[in-house]
């Protein structure tokens, strides 16, 4: 769909800018993580409230994905991304003007809604615009942008909170200007999706996995749940755990543990880009088990260095698994079903992040942060082990494409 009344950006430039834009949506998702401890002291709430504030983000994203996950296949990618950017800017202003817990819930719901609307559309748009001779590059950048955005959001926000003025608002003011620039850039990007009928019907909530991709989607779902349940723990309670082990109030300590997990995942996704997706999904389960195991041992012995080392190892497994899953699924869907497929992937991601995270918040209020971490880590290890067994059995009986 050609843009009316002006020039378009080249496809290559648009392709790269879309990857950055996806990363920026996820940047904002983790940017509040270093602030939760400050908010809790200001407004006197518990770890259960912290994880609930985090989880309403996922609830907003889930609702948006269920309603709009297929819409960009009918009206084009650009209108959907523009709408998401406007809502995201509203979420930033909700943080800027926050005066209590209710404002945080509102900000996170707006954030989640915006990211839910944008994530499926941008991921599909990346595949639409990927170079013809670089199959799966769009799917690869989807995984890299998501992980890099989460890691850099938490870490850069922690630096601003610790060392810059106006720690509760500066990062959100900066994001307002960045998203405004992204809005202008989106207006200039080529959108190859033609408008087709059925837009209203596509708003009916349902998970739209195309038939050709269903076998692969359900085969990889356990791995998807395991790795993003782990990410949910880090994003909500990871900074508090790191601060407790290090014995410091420096917010960079907390942001760094999220960066250790997601940053190593993003780097791994690039390094192993040529590895066959099935092999990645298989091996990554072993790496996740090793990384989470090392993390739990470090927590047991109050070894802060081990926490970061284990997080890096677990992040390598997370990055490899997510890259393999997205790269194996992306090319399976035709263009008119691509938005629906990525919407289903993100629905699985947000369910995995939100439900276990809420449970962890409730548990930490009753049994403490350390015991909750042990229980949560054991569940992630069990899920990764179950994935490993399932993939080995399936590879023997019916190898994945």
C-alpha positions in Angstrom: 0.0 0.0 0.0 1.7 3.2 -1.2 1.8 6.2 0.9 -0.3 9.1 -0.5 1.1 12.5 -1.1 4.8 12.1 -0.5 8.0 10.1 -0.9 8.7 6.8 0.9 11.8 5.7 2.7 13.8 3.0 1.0 12.9 -0.5 2.0 16.2 -1.3 3.5 16.1 1.8 5.7 12.5 1.1 6.7 13.4 -2.5 7.5 16.2 -1.4 9.9 14.1 1.4 11.5 11.2 -1.0 12.1 13.6 -3.3 14.1 14.7 -0.3 16.1 11.1 0.8 16.7 10.1 -2.7 18.0 13.1 -2.6 20.3 11.9 0.8 21.6 8.5 -0.5 22.5 10.2 -3.2 24.6 12.6 -0.6 25.9 9.7 1.1 27.6 8.4 -2.2 28.9 11.4 -2.7 31.1 12.3 1.0 31.8 10.1 1.1 35.0 11.8 -2.0 36.5 14.5 0.0 38.3 11.9 2.4 39.6 9.6 -0.2 41.3 11.7 -0.1 44.5 11.4 3.7 44.7 7.7 3.6 44.0 7.2 1.0 46.7 9.0 3.2 49.3 7.1 6.3 48.2 3.6 4.8 48.2 4.2 1.9 50.6 3.2 -1.2 48.6 4.4 -4.9 48.7 6.1 -7.2 46.2 2.6 -8.5 45.3 1.7 -5.0 44.2 5.0 -4.7 42.2 4.3 -7.8 40.2 0.6 -6.9 39.8 1.7 -3.5 38.3 4.0 -5.4 36.0 1.4 -8.0 35.1 -1.3 -5.5 34.1 1.1 -4.6 31.3 0.9 -8.1 30.0 -2.9 -8.1 30.5 -3.1 -5.0 28.3 -0.9 -6.5 25.7 -2.9 -9.7 25.7 -6.2 -7.9 25.2 -4.8 -5.8 22.4 -3.3 -8.8 20.7 -6.5 -10.8 20.9 -8.5 -7.9 19.3 -6.0 -6.4 16.9 -3.6 -9.3 16.2 -5.1 -9.9 12.7 -6.1 -6.4 11.9 -2.9 -5.3 10.1 -3.5 -8.2 7.6 -6.6 -6.3 6.5 -5.9 -2.6 6.9 -2.1 -2.5 6.5 0.7 -2.4 8.9 1.2 1.4 9.1 -2.2 2.5 10.6 -1.8 -0.1 13.3 1.7 1.0 14.3 0.7 4.7 14.2 -2.2 3.9 16.6 0.2 2.0 18.9 2.6 4.9 19.0 -0.1 7.4 20.1 -1.2 5.1 22.9 2.4 4.5 24.0 3.0 8.3 24.2 -0.1 8.4 26.4 1.4 5.8 28.6 4.6 7.8 29.0 2.6 10.9 30.1 0.8 8.7 32.6 4.2 7.8 34.2 5.3 11.4 34.1 2.2 12.6 36.0 2.0 9.6 38.3 1.0 10.5 41.9 0.1 7.1 43.2 -0.5 3.4 42.6 -3.5 4.0 40.4 -1.4 6.1 38.0 1.1 3.2 37.7 -1.6 0.8 36.8 -3.0 3.1 34.1 0.5 3.7 32.7 1.2 0.0 32.5 -2.1 -0.8 30.9 -1.5 1.8 28.2 2.0 0.6 27.7 0.9 -3.0 27.4 -2.0 -2.1 25.0 0.4 -0.1 22.8 3.0 -2.9 22.7 0.3 -5.5 22.0 -1.0 -3.6 19.1 2.4 -2.8 17.7 4.3 -6.1 18.3 2.5 -8.4 15.9 2.2 -5.7 13.2 5.8 -4.7 13.3 7.0 -8.3 13.4 4.9 -9.0 10.3 6.1 -5.8 8.6 9.7 -6.8 9.2 9.1 -10.1 7.3 7.3 -8.1 4.6 10.3 -5.9 4.0 13.1 -8.3 4.5 15.6 -8.5 1.5 14.6 -11.3 -0.9 18.0 -13.0 -0.6 17.9 -12.9 3.2 15.1 -15.2 4.2 14.3 -15.3 7.9 16.2 -12.0 8.5 13.0 -10.3 9.6 12.2 -13.1 12.0 15.8 -12.9 13.4 15.6 -9.2 13.9 12.2 -9.6 15.7 13.9 -11.7 18.4 17.0 -9.5 18.6 15.0 -6.3 18.9 12.7 -7.7 21.6 15.6 -8.9 23.8 17.8 -5.9 23.2 15.0 -3.5 23.9 14.1 -5.2 27.2 17.8 -5.3 28.4 18.7 -1.8 27.3 15.5 -0.3 28.8 16.2 -1.7 32.2 19.9 -0.8 32.2 19.7 2.7 30.7 16.7 3.5 33.0 18.7 2.4 36.0 21.6 4.7 35.0 19.3 7.6 34.6 17.6 6.8 37.9 20.9 6.6 39.8 22.9 9.5 38.2 20.5 11.8 36.3 18.2 14.5 37.6 14.4 13.9 38.0 14.8 10.1 38.2 11.1 9.4 38.2 10.4 11.2 35.0 13.4 11.8 32.8 13.4 8.4 31.0 9.8 8.8 30.1 10.2 12.4 28.8 13.0 11.1 26.6 10.8 8.3 25.3 8.0 10.8 24.4 10.4 12.5 22.0 11.7 9.2 20.6 8.2 7.9 19.9 7.2 11.2 18.3 10.1 10.8 15.9 9.1 7.2 15.3 5.6 8.4 14.4 7.0 10.7 11.7 9.3 7.9 10.4 6.4 5.4 10.2 4.4 7.8 8.0 7.2 7.5 5.4 7.7 3.7 5.4 6.5 1.6 2.5 3.5 -0.7 3.5 3.1 -3.5 1.0 -0.1 -4.9 2.5 -3.2 -4.2 0.4 -6.4 -3.3 2.2 -8.9 -6.2 2.1 -12.3 -6.8 3.5 -12.9 -8.4 6.8 -11.3 -5.8 9.1 -14.3 -5.6 11.4 -14.6 -9.4 11.6 -10.9 -9.7 12.4 -11.5 -7.8 15.7 -13.3 -10.8 17.1 -10.9 -12.2 19.7 -9.3 -15.4 18.6 -5.9 -16.9 18.2 -5.1 -17.0 14.5 -2.4 -19.5 13.9 -2.5 -20.5 10.2 -3.0 -24.2 9.5 0.4 -24.6 7.9 2.2 -23.3 11.0 0.1 -25.0 13.7 2.2 -28.1 14.2 5.4 -26.1 14.6 3.7 -23.6 16.8 2.4 -26.1 19.3 5.6 -28.1 19.3 7.6 -25.1 20.3 5.1 -23.5 22.8 6.5 -25.3 25.9 9.9 -23.8 25.2 8.3 -20.4 24.6 6.5 -20.5 27.9 9.7 -21.6 29.8 12.0 -18.9 28.6 9.5 -16.0 29.0 8.4 -17.2 32.4 12.0 -16.8 33.3 12.2 -13.4 31.8 9.1 -12.3 33.7 10.7 -13.2 37.0 13.8 -11.1 36.1 11.8 -8.1 34.9 9.6 -7.9 38.0 11.7 -9.2 40.9 15.2 -9.5 39.4 16.4 -6.0 40.5 15.3 -6.6 44.1 17.1 -10.0 44.2 20.3 -8.5 42.8 20.2 -5.6 45.3 19.7 -8.0 48.2 22.6 -10.2 47.2 25.0 -7.4 46.4 23.9 -5.5 49.5 23.6 -2.2 47.7 21.0 0.5 47.0 22.5 1.4 43.6 19.8 0.9 41.0 22.3 0.1 38.3 23.0 -3.2 40.2 19.3 -4.2 39.6 19.2 -3.0 35.9 22.4 -4.9 35.2 20.9 -8.3 36.1 18.1 -7.8 33.5 20.7 -6.7 31.0 22.8 -9.8 31.8 19.8 -12.0 30.9 18.3 -10.3 27.9 21.6 -8.7 26.5 23.3 -12.0 26.3 20.1 -13.4 24.6 20.2 -10.7 22.0 23.9 -11.2 21.2 23.4 -14.9 21.0 20.5 -14.5 18.5 22.9 -12.7 16.2 25.9 -15.1 16.7 23.8 -18.2 16.0 21.7 -16.8 13.2 23.0 -19.4 10.7 22.3 -22.4 13.0 19.3 -24.5 12.0 16.3 -23.6 14.1 15.4 -27.1 15.4 19.0 -27.6 16.7 18.7 -24.2 18.5 15.5 -25.1 20.2 16.9 -28.4 21.3 20.3 -27.2 22.7 18.8 -24.1 24.2 16.8 -26.1 26.7 20.0 -27.6 28.1 21.6 -24.1 28.4 18.5 -22.7 30.2 18.6 -25.6 32.7 22.4 -24.9 33.3 21.9 -21.2 33.6 19.0 -21.3 36.0 20.7 -24.0 38.0 23.8 -21.8 38.4 21.6 -18.9 39.4 19.8 -20.8 42.1 23.1 -22.1 43.5 24.4 -18.6 43.6 21.3 -17.3 45.5 21.7 -20.2 48.0 25.3 -19.2 48.7 24.7 -15.4 48.5 27.2 -15.2 45.6 26.3 -12.1 43.6 28.9 -12.8 40.9 27.3 -16.2 40.3 23.9 -14.6 39.9 25.1 -12.5 37.0 27.1 -15.4 35.5 24.1 -17.7 35.7 21.9 -15.0 34.2 24.2 -14.7 31.3 24.1 -18.4 30.7 20.3 -18.5 31.0 20.1 -15.5 28.6 22.2 -17.4 26.0 19.6 -20.2 26.2 16.7 -17.7 26.1 18.1 -16.0 23.0 18.8 -19.2 21.2 15.4 -20.6 21.9 13.4 -17.5 21.0 15.5 -17.1 17.8 14.9 -20.7 16.8 11.2 -20.5 17.5 10.6 -17.2 15.6 12.8 -18.1 12.7 11.1 -21.5 12.3 7.6 -20.0 12.4 8.0 -16.7 10.5 8.4 -18.0 6.9 5.6 -20.5 7.3 2.7 -18.0 7.1 1.7 -16.3 3.9 1.6 -12.4 4.0 -2.1 -12.2 4.6 -1.8 -14.5 7.7 1.5 -13.2 9.0 0.1 -10.6 11.5 -2.1 -13.3 13.0 0.8 -15.7 13.4 3.0 -13.2 15.2 0.0 -12.1 17.3 -0.3 -15.7 18.5 3.4 -15.9 19.3 3.2 -12.8 21.4 0.0 -14.0 23.2 2.0 -17.0 24.4 4.8 -14.7 25.4 2.6 -12.4 27.5 0.8 -15.3 29.2 4.1 -16.8 30.1 5.3 -13.5 31.5 2.2 -12.5 33.4 0.7 -15.5 35.1 3.8 -16.9 36.8 5.0 -13.4 37.7 1.8 -12.7 39.6 2.2 -16.0 41.4 5.8 -15.1 42.3 4.7 -11.7 43.7 2.1 -13.4 45.9 4.5 -16.1 47.0 7.3 -13.6 47.8 5.0 -11.7 50.2 4.4 -14.9 52.2 7.6 -17.0 51.9 10.2 -14.4 51.0 12.1 -13.5 47.8 14.8 -16.2 48.1 12.4 -19.2 48.5 10.2 -17.8 45.8 13.2 -17.7 43.5 14.0 -21.3 44.3 10.5 -22.5 43.6 10.2 -20.4 40.4 13.6 -21.6 39.1 12.6 -25.2 39.7 9.5 -24.8 37.6 11.4 -23.2 34.8 14.0 -26.0 34.9 11.1 -28.6 34.8 9.5 -26.8 31.8 12.8 -26.7 29.9 13.4 -30.4 30.7 9.9 -31.3 29.5 10.5 -29.3 26.3 13.8 -31.2 25.7 12.1 -34.6 26.1 9.2 -33.6 23.9 11.4 -32.3 21.1 13.6 -35.3 21.2 10.6 -37.6 20.9 9.1 -35.5 18.1 12.4 -35.4 16.2 12.6 -39.1 16.2 9.0 -39.7 15.2 8.3 -36.7 13.0 11.2 -34.2 12.5 10.4 -30.6 12.6 10.8 -28.7 9.3 
